Amino acid sequence: MGSPKATNRFLNACVVDTNRAEARKTSSALSKHVTSGQPAHVLASKEHAVAFLRHTPINIVIVDLECIGGEAELSEIVAAAPRAVMIAVSAKGSVSRAMNAMRNGAHDFLTKPYTSEMLLEKLEAHLGVFKRAAPSPSLSAATGSEAIVSSDTSGTAAQFEGFVGASNRMQSVYAQINRMATSSAPAFITGESGTGKELCAQALHARSARKGGPFVAINCGAIPANLMESEIFGHARGAFTGADEARAGAAELADGGTLFLDEIGEMELCLQSKLLRFLQTGSIQRVGEHKPRSLDLRVICATNRDPKTEITAGRFREDLFYRLHVLPIRLPALRERREDIPSLAQTFLKKYTAEENRRFQRFSTYAEALLLQHSWPGNVRELENVIRQLVVMNDGDEVTELMLSPLLRDQAVPVLSEIAFSTSEPMPSMGRSIEPLWFQEKQIIETTLETFDGNIALAAAALEISPSTIYRKKQSWAERAGA
């Protein structure tokens, strides 16, 4: 049988069992085959488990039903770790007990004593849920629900040079930065506003041989066109009215380091030609001077516009584009990496809770579902502002949906109890087609799964149901289709 650890390197596990010998045996099997050497956390009571899971990112929970007081007590464990794969185990195995455990949130059931192979086989069937959404093993019990870990050169940690996120899309970005950082060729960063383009430029600089030199950033859209040339290239004394003394521009200040030109698409065409000449010759002239100055620096630029559209419209020089577009990086929008939203939200919650002297430690399941479903047109910057606002305006241990801005609360998170027509509408006539309840449930669940890119755990959290409910529903639909 294949090892579950092959599907994901970032799995943490927890064993809830009063029998220490059996708990150690299970922990050893998980460490060897699933969690890449990370030992499972072992807890001996339901109360300890609930408290621990509320503050620690865990993907796999193996829980002994006798330890927690029966299958009815599983709901508290599930609520504390709604996105974890939950395997219930018991020495009193029966079909009815297994079904009750799954009704209360377990994904699967094992009868004691069980072998390591039996446990791994059960996990194999469910771990696909976490192929993109699992946190790093570096997050231990000591870090609580904190999403930040120290950055490493491999680019696989939850944080990389200020970025937070372990999704596949961000792992690809980290890998690109690592490869491009060693070069002095121009880099061209594209992405929507709020995706972290300047952070990306800083990461390229910090991982380069020029990291000891200056990093100078200039926003081409924030400076008036008539001042832009002197801001970049500097000016001589008396070059224009108000130039009372000679002044070095951003390019000179970045000599030996990196010059970051943000929103390059806002630059006037006449200045684009001077920037192109600088890239070709490696030398500049201050405004009002005729003496060239040779510089050694790397140019990184960024834009939230489509460069090809700007070229077609005549607003951006094609020759300059090809000079700059040597090493392109596209930063994904937040809606393209939804699995990073919980860790980002928790990072901002921790940051602003400390700044504002609040008590927040976590998000409620429904509040997190609202964050996951929002389209985030402002990307990470918008998410940060939302979290900061709710921390300033509220306090408590848990962020509830009522604390979120109306923009997020007003979006509908589907629940299975909703009927396809509202009470404000007239009752359907006998001539109107009415779909069976199972079909309406199927539509709601499939729509939610599509929203969360097929992630059953996140969809279940949004629907406020157990992941095992979705598994059972999918099986029943398959049986109907085969009938």
Stockholm file with secondary structure:
# STOCKHOLM 1.0

chainA/1-483         MGSPKATNRFLNACVVDTNRAEARKTSSALSKHVTSGQPAHVLASKEHAVAFLRHTPINIVIVDLECIGGEAELSEIVAAAPRAVMIAVSAKGSVSRAMNAMRNGAHDFLTKPYTSEMLLEKLEAHLGVFKRAAPSPSLSAATGSEAIVSSDTSGTAAQFEGFVGASNRMQSVYAQINRMATSSAPAFITGESGTGKELCAQALHARSARKGGPFVAINCGAIPANLMESEIFGHARGAFTGADEARAGAAELADGGTLFLDEIGEMELCLQSKLLRFLQTGSIQRVGEHKPRSLDLRVICATNRDPKTEITAGRFREDLFYRLHVLPIRLPALRERREDIPSLAQTFLKKYTAEENRRFQRFSTYAEALLLQHSWPGNVRELENVIRQLVVMNDGDEVTELMLSPLLRDQAVPVLSEIAFSTSEPMPSMGRSIEPLWFQEKQIIETTLETFDGNIALAAAALEISPSTIYRKKQSWAERAGA
#=GR chainA/1-483 SS CCCGGGGCSCCCEEEECSCHHHHHHHHHHHHHHTSTTCCCEEECSHHHHHHHHHHSCCSEEEEEHHHHTSGGGHHHHHHHSTTSEEEEEESSCCHHHHHHHHHTTCSEEEESSCCHHHHHHHHHHHGGGGTTTCCCTTCCGGGTTCCCCCCCTTSCSSEETTEECCSHHHHHHHHHHHHHTTCCSCEEEECCTTSCHHHHHHHHHHTSTTTTSCEEEEETTSSCHHHHHHHHHCBCTTSSTTCCSCBCCHHHHTTTSEEEEETGGGSCHHHHHHHHHHHHHSEECCBTCCCCEECCCEEEEEESSCHHHHHHTTSSCHHHHHHHTTEEEECCCGGGGGGGHHHHHHHHHHHHHHHTTCCCCEECHHHHHHHHHSCCTTHHHHHHHHHHHHHHHCCSSEECGGGSCHHHHTSCCCCTTCCSSCTTSCCCCTTSCCCCHHHHHHHHHHHHHHHTTTCHHHHHHHHTSCHHHHHHHHHHHHHHHHC
#=GC SS_cons         CCCGGGGCSCCCEEEECSCHHHHHHHHHHHHHHTSTTCCCEEECSHHHHHHHHHHSCCSEEEEEHHHHTSGGGHHHHHHHSTTSEEEEEESSCCHHHHHHHHHTTCSEEEESSCCHHHHHHHHHHHGGGGTTTCCCTTCCGGGTTCCCCCCCTTSCSSEETTEECCSHHHHHHHHHHHHHTTCCSCEEEECCTTSCHHHHHHHHHHTSTTTTSCEEEEETTSSCHHHHHHHHHCBCTTSSTTCCSCBCCHHHHTTTSEEEEETGGGSCHHHHHHHHHHHHHSEECCBTCCCCEECCCEEEEEESSCHHHHHHTTSSCHHHHHHHTTEEEECCCGGGGGGGHHHHHHHHHHHHHHHTTCCCCEECHHHHHHHHHSCCTTHHHHHHHHHHHHHHHCCSSEECGGGSCHHHHTSCCCCTTCCSSCTTSCCCCTTSCCCCHHHHHHHHHHHHHHHTTTCHHHHHHHHTSCHHHHHHHHHHHHHHHHC
//
